[in-house]
Amino acid sequence: MFQVQAPVVIVPSTEARAALGVQLRPAALAAWHEIARRGRGIEMAHFQIVHTGVTLAVCSRLRQDGFIEIEFGLGDPRQAARVIPAAELLRAEALARGRQAARR
């Protein structure tokens, strides 16, 4: 058995950076752990976590250069249970495009 270290790029919004302060790195790690815990793959279009009392909206994707990118900003506590895997979002977009093309 061996381990591979994959590069992960963290992209916090300005608002999240201000709200989290010194908790920025631990919040990024919490987001990474939540992605792994969910077991739905690396690419998540949207989910929310609460870190040190701050609700964060998180999305993640695998970039073309092989880096994993995790973006987060301030979330909405009223939408705490909302989770959208990237594959589900892509299917919904394709379905909407198909319906739009059929109307023409």
C-alpha positions in Angstrom: 0.0 0.0 0.0 1.2 3.5 -0.7 -0.3 7.0 -0.5 -0.4 9.7 -3.2 -0.6 13.4 -2.3 -3.0 15.2 -4.7 -2.9 19.0 -5.0 -6.0 20.7 -3.6 -6.7 24.3 -4.4 -8.9 26.2 -1.9 -10.8 29.2 -3.2 -12.7 31.0 -0.4 -14.9 34.0 -1.2 -14.0 37.4 0.3 -17.0 37.1 2.7 -16.0 33.6 3.9 -12.4 34.8 4.4 -13.6 37.7 6.5 -16.1 35.6 8.5 -13.7 32.8 9.2 -10.4 34.7 9.9 -7.9 32.3 11.4 -10.4 29.4 11.0 -10.0 29.5 7.2 -7.6 26.6 6.9 -9.6 24.4 9.4 -12.8 25.2 7.5 -11.1 24.1 4.2 -10.0 20.9 5.8 -13.6 20.4 7.2 -15.0 20.9 3.6 -12.5 18.3 2.3 -13.4 15.8 5.0 -17.1 16.3 4.3 -16.6 15.6 0.6 -14.9 12.4 1.5 -17.5 11.5 4.1 -20.4 11.8 1.7 -18.8 9.2 -0.6 -20.4 10.7 -3.8 -17.2 11.5 -5.6 -15.0 14.6 -5.7 -17.2 16.7 -7.8 -20.0 18.3 -5.8 -22.0 21.2 -7.3 -23.3 22.3 -3.9 -23.5 21.3 -0.3 -23.3 23.2 3.0 -21.4 22.7 6.2 -21.3 24.6 9.5 -17.8 25.4 10.8 -17.4 27.4 14.0 -20.9 28.6 13.7 -20.5 29.9 10.1 -22.6 28.2 7.4 -20.5 27.7 4.3 -21.7 26.8 0.8 -19.2 24.5 -0.8 -18.6 23.2 -4.3 -15.7 21.1 -5.6 -14.4 19.8 -8.9 -11.5 18.1 -10.6 -9.7 20.6 -12.8 -8.3 19.7 -16.2 -4.8 20.1 -14.8 -5.5 17.3 -12.2 -5.9 19.6 -9.2 -8.9 19.3 -7.0 -10.5 22.7 -6.4 -12.8 23.5 -3.4 -14.6 26.8 -3.5 -16.6 28.0 -0.6 -18.5 31.1 0.4 -21.1 32.0 3.0 -24.1 29.7 2.9 -27.8 29.9 3.9 -28.7 28.1 7.2 -32.2 27.6 5.8 -30.8 25.4 3.0 -28.5 23.3 5.3 -29.7 19.9 3.9 -29.3 20.9 0.3 -26.8 18.6 -1.6 -26.3 18.6 -5.4 -23.7 16.2 -6.8 -22.2 17.6 -10.0 -23.4 14.7 -12.1 -27.0 15.4 -11.0 -26.6 19.0 -12.0 -25.2 18.1 -15.4 -28.1 15.7 -16.0 -30.6 18.4 -15.1 -29.0 20.9 -17.4 -29.0 18.4 -20.3 -32.7 17.6 -19.7 -33.5 21.3 -19.7 -31.6 21.9 -23.0 -33.5 18.9 -24.5 -36.8 20.4 -23.5 -35.9 23.8 -24.8 -34.8 22.3 -28.2 -38.1 20.4 -28.4 -40.1 23.6 -28.0 -38.5 25.2 -31.0 
